[in-house]
């Protein structure tokens, strides 16, 4: 287990993010009448609903996004929700709440402690891997998210197409991306003044804990035992594939949505268990807000959440078929309402097929290998989590005792089948049905792992039940409570011991793939970018190589590069021309025109490339020593050239800095 380098300022940023997630949605939940586990767990979900709806609407109204805008939007929605609740209870009082089996106070405390431990383990696993909260995530998607957050904070533009302008800004090309995640992050960035990587990581460390809290609340709502909720929460932060989306990409909005997915079922049950129209209105509005939150985080998450929920509904309706027409209608109405209030996001989602290029990943596993990776929790790792597999088997042996949660096996099977197909089959029909998740098995294995956490937690609970039953036969029956308490604590401790501290060391090792000295951005490159920001006048773009770490320039300094993302799909003609032929500037009028059009005076080259197979763009090769360029800054990993006013014939080619990888 690694000990991260954390400062008091880092703790302050994480604490600010916790408040930003819990306070807006929590206020909305309180005014809606939510209490207990549902209130705390759904608070982040409703926070993303508020931000995801308010950001684009404020942009349409010409209002800049800021913490104040966020607060005012929260206030407006709270007033609306509070007013609706007041009108509903004015004549006949508060509608009756759905009945959920009570947990004893001691059991409640035990679950709280377990969830807190799970949150701590998640924070330690992520931070222990990246070592410092300000570490730069060294993979593809992180730069886009980082630059998007910076743009929202700098410009106040919370529109759904704004973030794409960091990389796609020519010929009126628009790229849609849901921005609820980025709107909340931008507010935290403005409140704390921390670096963008610090803000990214301050949220990333919380994602495993959010999943643990969501699962505990889901188990509670389905009437599960307290020990099942506690063990499920702890299991969720031990499965390594949960962390894979936190270093690979990292897929931060998607991973956030995965963590909040179980809450949709909590809201669904509240709607379906309400009796009478008046009692249904409040939970229906909250269900609509939950749908909106998932859509504003990531459209694929909303589809995944629907698939996640379907087996639970089938199980519910299997024994009460007469209720199906009414309950389907009750769910459709909030869905229509959510689509109506999210019309900007829905329109963007429908148009996104024209905004992005379909990405597919090769199927490089056999079906038995893919199935084995699910059952042994060994995806993308040299070793297996066999201890989790053994506890899973225990849960399957006593599976009938899961009661209202027996549907989780079907949910795991749905996503498991999709994972196996994506990992082992390149057929066109497979790519079609998995295209909602970009044919990406990393996303699908994470969705598969979430319901398996419940079965693992059930394995711990079953082991405790067997042990308690044995001890009760031996001891006096008046010691039943003490026996249950002692065996519950023993089962949790044994689970932690058997899994070697919830596999925290293994998960930390996985997270080391996310950060460090390169491959894309090194400390010297960060130093160089900070120096460049003092040289380049405000408003000018810097020509850079799309394959190296310079795509982070805007997020780290506020200076806009020509290439602000590794993705070259649908980029503009001037940017593409310069990538191909900039080194012909003295003799090529088209290159000169492109430089003038993009207002470029400086050229930056970094030593590190994100991908090992990447090489310097053709137009940026052999710039060193050219008489029409003046070197104005350099360190071993970064060089900055200024284009001279009077073009001169190109001199003999000389090796430029970092024409290969670091």
Secondary structure as UniProt FT lines:
FT   HELIX           8..31
FT   TURN            32..33
FT   HELIX           36..60
FT   TURN            61..62
FT   HELIX           67..89
FT   TURN            90..92
FT   HELIX           105..130
FT   TURN            133..134
FT   HELIX           140..155
FT   TURN            160..162
FT   HELIX           163..166
FT   TURN            171..172
FT   HELIX           180..192
FT   HELIX           196..221
FT   TURN            222..223
FT   HELIX           226..236
FT   TURN            237..238
FT   HELIX           240..247
FT   TURN            249..250
FT   HELIX           252..260
FT   HELIX           262..273
FT   HELIX           277..297
FT   HELIX           299..318
FT   HELIX           321..323
FT   HELIX           324..341
FT   HELIX           343..351
FT   HELIX           352..354
FT   HELIX           367..376
FT   TURN            379..380
FT   HELIX           386..397
FT   HELIX           399..405
FT   TURN            406..407
FT   HELIX           408..424
FT   HELIX           428..433
FT   HELIX           435..437
FT   TURN            438..439
FT   HELIX           441..474
FT   HELIX           477..479
FT   HELIX           480..498
FT   HELIX           500..511
FT   HELIX           512..514
FT   HELIX           523..535
FT   TURN            538..539
FT   STRAND          541..543
FT   TURN            546..547
FT   HELIX           549..552
FT   HELIX           553..557
FT   TURN            569..570
FT   HELIX           573..581
FT   HELIX           582..584
FT   TURN            585..587
FT   HELIX           589..597
FT   TURN            598..599
FT   STRAND          600..606
FT   TURN            612..613
FT   HELIX           618..620
FT   TURN            624..625
FT   TURN            627..628
FT   STRAND          629..635
FT   TURN            636..637
FT   STRAND          638..643
FT   TURN            657..658
//
